[in-house]
């Protein structure tokens, strides 16, 4: 069915659903797993991005990445 939709046009809903679930899973992993950055004290991710690429026909990878930084609270003396 997906091949037919590719020819005549239109959204492949199951594929869209799988991509949305993959995006959420990648984001959850980035937020929850202990990382080297967290061990170094970084506590915020900035410039967060998503990327996808095709591995082979019918298979793709979904990445979530960003820059980990340390955010310090503002001093109350300002």
N, C-alpha and C positions, 0 to 999 in steps of 0.2 A: 504494500500500500504506500509506503514511504517513497518508493521509486516512482510510482504513478504520480504522487503529489509533486515530486520533483520535476516531472515533465510538464504537468498542466498548471502547476503553481498552487500555492496554499500552504498553510501551516501544518506541520506534522505534530499534532498535539502531544502524543506520547513522548516524542523526542524533546519537545519544549519542556515538558514536565520533568524529564530526566535531567536536563541541563539546569533547571531551577533547583532541583534537589541537590545536584552536585555542587552548585554554587553555595548553597547553604551549608553543606557538609564541609567544604573547603574553608569557609569563614569560621565555622564552629571549631574546626581543628586548629586554625591559626589562633583563635582566642583562648582555647582551653589547654593546649599541650604545653608542658614545660619546655622552654626553648633555651638555647645558649644565651640569647639576649636577655631573657628573664633572669637567668643565673648571674648575669653581669649587672643586674639592677635596673635595666630598662623596664618601664611600666606602661608605656603608651605606644601604639602603632600609628604612625602618620603616613600620609601619601599612599594609602592602601589602594591596591589595584587588583583586578581580576584579569586573567589571560586564559585563552583556550588555544589549543592546537590539535590538529588531526594527527593521530599516531599512525593509523592505517584506515582503509575503507571501513566505515561503520564504527570507528572507535576514536574517541577524543580524550584529551586530558584537560582538566580544569584546575587552574592555579589561583591561589589567593596569596598576595605578598604585600609587604610594606616595609617601612623603615621604623625600627624600634628606637625609641629615645627615652630619656629620663625627664620627667616633668616634675619640677619642684614647686611646692606651693609658694605663693607670693608672701613676702614678708609683711607683717602687720605694721611695720615701722614706716611705710611709704605714705 
